[in-house]
Amino acid sequence: MASTIGSVVLHVGDIDRAAAFWSQALGYVASAHNPAFLASPDGSGTRLHLDEDDRTHLDLWAVESSDVEKEVDRLVALGARRAEWAYPEDADFVVLEDTEGNPFCVIDTS
């Protein structure tokens, strides 16, 4: 089993300005529910999430919610480590760091 890159999270200073740029650069459209989430018009491919608070990182999508912990265990066995993180009660993600200390998330997309 392997995860897929579901989204790239970019740290930006101005969501509206960044959304205008990336929408035009990639031909992506903003989500009707959140202008910081951009995707191809047909919804396929990797999404772009613009965030003024979070660091730039990848969101890996687990195939099924039951696969999240299995995928985390697999990635840890490959050299990732669990990051110190203050999770909300309803967290649908696990934050890891790669072998270089770069954060990334494993997301439950169900």
C-alpha positions in Angstrom: 0.0 0.0 0.0 1.2 3.5 -0.7 -0.4 6.9 -0.1 -1.0 9.5 -2.8 -0.2 13.1 -2.7 -3.7 14.6 -2.2 -2.7 18.2 -1.7 0.3 20.5 -1.4 -0.1 23.0 1.3 1.7 26.3 0.6 2.4 28.9 3.3 1.3 32.3 1.9 1.0 35.8 3.2 -2.1 36.7 1.3 -4.6 34.0 0.4 -6.6 36.1 -2.1 -3.4 37.2 -4.0 -2.0 33.7 -4.0 -5.3 32.2 -5.1 -5.5 34.6 -8.0 -2.0 33.7 -9.1 -2.1 29.9 -8.7 -5.6 29.7 -10.3 -4.3 31.4 -13.4 -0.9 29.6 -13.4 -2.4 26.1 -13.0 -5.9 26.6 -14.5 -7.3 25.5 -11.1 -10.6 26.8 -9.6 -11.3 27.6 -5.9 -13.6 25.4 -3.9 -17.1 26.9 -3.4 -16.7 26.3 0.3 -13.2 27.7 0.8 -11.3 29.9 -1.6 -8.0 28.7 -0.1 -8.6 25.2 -1.7 -7.8 25.0 -5.4 -8.2 22.1 -7.7 -8.4 21.3 -11.4 -11.9 22.0 -12.8 -12.8 18.3 -13.0 -11.5 17.7 -9.5 -8.7 15.3 -10.6 -5.1 15.4 -9.6 -3.3 17.0 -6.7 -5.0 19.9 -5.0 -3.4 23.1 -3.7 -4.2 24.4 -0.2 -3.2 27.9 0.6 -2.6 28.6 4.3 -1.4 31.8 6.1 -0.5 29.9 9.3 0.9 26.5 8.4 4.3 25.6 6.9 4.6 24.4 3.3 4.1 20.6 3.3 2.5 17.6 1.6 -0.8 16.0 2.6 -0.7 12.3 1.8 -4.1 10.6 1.4 -4.6 7.2 2.8 -6.7 4.9 0.6 -9.1 4.1 3.4 -9.6 5.5 6.9 -8.7 2.1 8.3 -5.4 2.4 6.5 -4.2 5.6 8.2 -2.4 4.0 11.1 -1.1 1.2 8.9 0.3 3.8 6.5 1.8 5.8 9.4 3.5 2.6 10.7 4.8 1.9 7.2 6.2 5.4 6.8 7.8 5.3 10.2 9.5 2.0 9.3 10.9 3.8 6.2 12.5 6.5 8.4 9.7 9.0 9.2 9.0 10.0 12.7 5.9 11.3 14.5 6.0 15.0 15.0 5.1 16.8 18.2 1.7 18.2 17.4 -1.3 19.6 19.3 -4.2 17.7 17.6 -7.8 18.9 17.8 -10.2 16.4 19.2 -11.7 15.6 15.7 -8.3 15.3 14.0 -8.4 13.3 10.7 -4.7 13.4 10.2 -1.4 12.4 11.6 1.7 14.7 11.4 5.0 13.1 10.6 8.4 14.4 9.7 10.5 12.9 6.9 14.1 11.9 7.3 15.2 15.5 6.8 12.7 16.9 9.4 10.2 18.2 6.8 6.6 17.9 8.1 3.9 16.1 6.2 0.5 14.8 7.0 -1.3 11.5 6.5 -5.0 12.3 6.0 -8.1 10.2 6.5 -10.1 11.2 3.5 -13.2 9.1 4.3 
